[in-house]
């Protein structure tokens, strides 16, 4: 989908006139990345990940990952990631939270404000000109929650993302972003061609792709894709097969990550 079609589609979504199953952007991750990412050795590694919020990418970079392939069926996800990167490079942690999270009544006047956006426009253009055109276009219309799929509370967003833990972690990410290489593939993960991806990855994060099998994909198709991506792992590399939400035990709710490590 070219940029013009993306902008027209986003305008229709914002105006409540068109919304498909994969059109929303996750504003922030619904997974506790701060927990399970510690199971992966990410420093100076090659990562393959899905995730429309961009938080898988940002948390990986904050842990030293330098080469990332990001795959998403939604083209808007790249523009939102680039917006987040521009905000991080320009603003303090508090300003980031006011602009993108709207965690309290005091930040309502800052949430996606045109004034703050104008402060990051040039930085966004340096990162990706198409993303700048995309957001410039949308700011001529009313930006609301329609474009975003929002599940998390303010406290959960901060808990799930290590780069929002404190100012030190946030500033570490700000520094590390200058050394990260991000490749974006706008496709269904099951339809990617071999020539579009690297031959080997140290880590692969499939998020909750498995959850969609019951709705859209056959289990056999997922198993075939999973075997393919396991084959792309380097020796001792790890793959997050799925993330399970809201698992109950005697201590209350606990989430689980299913991880496979490739041996010789």
N, C-alpha and C positions, 0 to 999 in steps of 0.2 A: 504494500500500500504506500503510495507516494505521500509526500508531506501535505500537499493540498487536500487529499482525501482524508488524511488523519485529522487535520484541523476542522474540516467540515463535520466529520463524524463526532469529534469531541464537542463541537458547538451544539450538535443535536442532542448529545447526552446531557450536557449542562442545561439545555432547554427542556429536558424531560420528554423528548420526542423519539428517542431511540436508545435502546440499551440491550445488548446481547449478553450471553452468559460469561464471556471473557472480556467485556469492555471496561469494567471497573478497574481502577488502580487500588491496590492495597496501600493505604497511606503509611502503615508501619507493619512490621512482621507480627503474625499471630503466634509465632513459635518462640520459645525461650532460647534464643540463640546464645545468650550469655552463659547458658548452662552447657548445652551439648557441643558448642564449638571448641570447648576446652579438650574434647576427645580427639581433635584433629591437629596435626602438626601443619600449620599454615604458613609459617615464616619462609619467605623466598621460595614459594611453591607455585604449582600450576593448578588452578582450580576451575572446575566446571560447575555451574550452579544455575538453578532456576529461582524465581522469586520476584514478583512484580513490584514489591515495595522498595527494592534495592538494598534492604537492610542486610541480606546475606552478603552482598558485595562489600558494604561499608564495614561490617563487623570483621570480615575476613581481612580487609586492608588494614584495619586497626591492629590486627594480630600479625601483620608483616607480610601478608600475601601480596605478590607483585604482578602476577599474570592471571587474569580472570576471563573466562568465557561465560557470558551471561545469556541465557536463553529464555525467551518469553513469547507467547503467542500474541500478546498485547503490545502493539508498537508504542503505546503511551508510556509504558513502563520505563523505557530508556529516557524519555523526556523528563519524567519525574525524578529518576536517579540523577540526571544531570542538574536538575533544579536543586536537589538536595546537596549535591557536591558544591555547587555555586554558593549556596547558603552557608555551608560549613566553612568554605574558604574565605568568606566575607564577614560572617557574623560570629559573635560569641555564642557559647552554649545557651545562655539565657535567651538571646535574640533568636536563635534557631528554634527553640521551644515555643516562643511566642508566635513566630511566623508560621510554623508547620503543625504544632500540636494543639494550641489553644487550650491549655490545661486548666486555666482558671479565668474568672470573670475579668481580671485585669488585662488579660491578653487578647480579649475579643477584638479590640480595636486594631490589633497587630496581625491577626490571623489572615494570611494571604493578602495583606494590604498592598495597594498599588504603590504607596510611598516606599515601603521596604523592598518591593520587587524592583523598583527603579534603581535601588542601590546595588542590586546584584546583576542587572541586565548585561552590563559589559563583561563581567566575569563569566556569565552563562554563555555569551557569544564566543568567548575565548575557548570554552570547553567544547561547545557544539553549536554551530550557527543555526541548524535546523531546530534544535530545542529552544533556542531564543525566539525564532520566528513562531514556533508553536505556542509558547506562553505569551508572547506579545499579542498574538491573535486572540487568545482566550481572555486576556485582560480587557479586551474591548466588550466582553460580555460578562455576565455575572458568574463568578466562580463560586460554586457552593460545594456541598458534600456529594452532589450527584455523581461527580466523576470518580469519587473514592469509595472504596469498600472499607468501612471503619468498624473495628470490633473492640479495640483495646481502650482501657482507661489510661489516663495520663501516667499513673503509677506503673501500670503494666508495660507501657512503652519504654519507660526508663529502666525497668527491671530487666526486660528482654534484650536490651541493646547495651553492650558494654561501652560503646562510644558515648553514651549518654549517662554513664555512671557518675562521672564527675568531670570537672574542668580539665584535669590532667589527661584523662582518656580521650576527651573531645579534641584537645589540642594535639594529642599524638596522632589522631586520625587526620586532622588538618595538615600536619606535616607529611604523613605517609601518602596522602593522595597524590602528591607530586611525583611519586615513584611507581605508581600503579598503572598497569596497562589493562584496559577493559575492552573486550571484544563483544559486541552485541549481535545475536542472531535472532531475528524476528520470525520464529517458527514454532509450531507444535513440536515438543521434544521428541515425539515419535516419528516425525517426518524429516529430521535433519539428515543430510547426506554426509557420507564419510569425508568428502573433500572440504566440508565446511567447518570441521572441528579438528583439533590437534590429535596427534596419534596417541599420546599418553597424558594422563592427568594424575597428579599426586592425590587429589581429593575431588570427590564428586558429591554434590548436595542435591538430592531430588525432592526436597521439601515434602509436601503432602500430595504429590502427583498421584500416589496410589489411591487416595481417597476418591478420585474422580473415576476410578475404574467401574464402580457400581453404577455410575450415571452415564458415562460416555464411552469408556473403553472396555474391551473384553480383557479378562484376566490373562488370557493367553498372549494377547498383544503386549501387555505390560511385562510379562515374564520374558518375552523375546527381547524387548527393549532393555530390560534390566541386565540380561546376559550380555547384551552388546556393550553396555556402559561398564560393566564389570571387566570386560575384555580391554577397555581403554585405560584401566587403572595401572599405574606403575606398581612394581613390587613393593609390598608393605603399604600401598595406598589404601585409602578408606573411602567407602561410599555410604552416604546416608540414604537408606532405602526408603524410609518413610518416617514421619513424625506423628505420633499418636497423641491426641488431645484428650484431656478430661478422663484419664484412667483413674478409677476409684480404688482406694485401698483403706485399711483401717485408720490411717493417718489423714485421710482426706484426699483431695484431688492431687494426682501426680501425672505429669506428662512423661512420655517415653520416646526415645529415639532408637530406631532399629539401624544398626551400623554393621557393615561387613568390611573386614580387612583382607586384602589379597596377600596370600603367601606365595612363596616360590613353588 
